Amino acid sequence: MLAVLTSATVYGLNAIPVIVEVDLAHGLPGMTIVGLPDKAVEEAKERVRSALTNSGFPMPARRITINLAPADVKKEGAGFDLPIALGILIAQGIIPKDSFKDSIVIGELALTGEVRHIPGVLPIALAAHTHSITHLFVPACDSIEALLVKKIVVFPVTDIRGIVAHANNEEQITPASLPKSALQEPAYEHDFAYVRGQEHAKRALEIAAAGGHNIIFSGPPGSGKTLLARCLPSILPPMGDEERLQVSTIYSAAGLLQGGLMSERPFRSPHHTTSSVALVGGGSIPKPGEVTLAHHGVLFMDELPEFPRSALEALRQPLEDGVVTIARAQGTLRFPARFTLVAAQNPCPCGYATDTTRPCICTPHQILQYKKKTSGPLLDRIDLHVEVPRVPSETLAGENVAPPSSEARKRVIAARKKQEKRYKKSSLTNAALGARHIKTYIHLSDDVQLLLKQAVDHHGLSARAYHRVIKVSRTIADLEGSQEITSTHLGEALQYRPVKDMY
């Protein structure tokens, strides 16, 4: 007596179909699961036993062998509970053998027989579409995720009794439909209108948004660095359909997707005690880290020098390449990580080295050691270095309302459209240009080249800083609607280099 169903497991950001084979044989009653199961899959034996018994179905007094194929792929999670239970029922003849042909079945079982949420439903639905599987049986609470993939019939399952009645044609489960609320427009909590002063920092954020550039704020405590960073998503262009699906897939695999497609660009703000694995991803079965969760969005790192040195150095590859490569014995995974980094730091340990109202109590040695916590190569990968001074009291108490984020967003969208037309790729921004792209697409006049040469000679710009200044200049020109980069654009870009580069 053999039953065969198809389920799936998530590895990285992709799902792999898994064949669930259930065999009932004569021998001492017991259940064995083979096929590289993890602890959660092993514990399915007890959940399935109790769920079937409490739902009124017999548990066979046979030797039950469950094989999860392919056998060389690690299986994890409780999503195999439902297909295992259905396989046992099929092997007993309670459910017709071909009830779940061309279907993927997945779900965790409660001891009462109810079907609970599992992470990774969206990658599983994408895998079903890729393998021409047309039907998907998922927990009812996860049906909206699965519906984000078109041409898949999704059956929301609430408990074992319901899916058994469906298989026996006693009471059909109605296929789920996508509600309008699953495609909501983004609503931003923070807005430029409520940021007092800091026009220079707002201008830098607009440049960062228009070209996808990384930015770092330095200033005393309470100057508004965190508030400015949280306003950045409100001036970024809305995500396209492909970007929404990519971001939603990442959050689904991480078990963080709430309802339908992600509408707002991600904003991740890890604590400064975060480890390098949590930041860039990893583990025995690699999981996406904060840089991947910030894909197509913003990664905000407050108190940058306080992060572990290993975590900061791990940022180099994603900042340069837009991907994270994690190698394990079973294979190599590549997680997308094309994000905008917004970092914030104090000028010294006490925070008041550049404050005009409070004296700094740090010694020169303490300040030097504090600055050494962040390496030069990492800072060199940040395009815009901005000083954020304390806001005067008269500005804080003023009644004037600043221009809202919507106005800056219009200019950013216009600049992004220029880049899309120039590079003929919707996802390529000025910040992502390589040296080959710069030579092909960006042409500097003789006057601009002379000014840039003087900056390199007199201020010791590195080769990376040289190219980043050109890319920032191109973004400033795009915001101004200029086809050519002028000396004014280059001059503004040069002022965003760190002080140590300029003096």
Protein Blocks (a to p, Z undefined) as FASTA:
>chain_A
ZZdddddddehjaccdddddddddeddeddddehiiafklmmmmmmmmmmmmmnopacdd
bddddddddfkbccedjklmmmmmmmmmmmnopacfklmgoiacdddddfkopacddehk
lmmmmmmmmnopabdcddfklmmmmmmpghiacdddfbfklmmmmmnomaccddddddfk
lmcccddfbdfklpggjllmmmmmmmmmmnopacdddddehilmmmmmmmmmmmgccddf
klmmmmmmmmmmnopaghiadfbdcdddddfkbcfklmnogcjbdcddfklmmgoiacdd
ehkllpcfklmmmmmmmmmnopacdddfkbccddddddcddddddfbfnopmmpckbccf
bdfklmmmmmmmpcfklmmmpmbdcddddddfklmmpmbdcddfklmmmmmmmmmmmmmm
mnopakbcfklpcfklmmmmmccdfklmmmmmmmmmmnopafklmmmmmmmmmmmmmmno
pabdcfklmmmmmmmpcfklmZZ
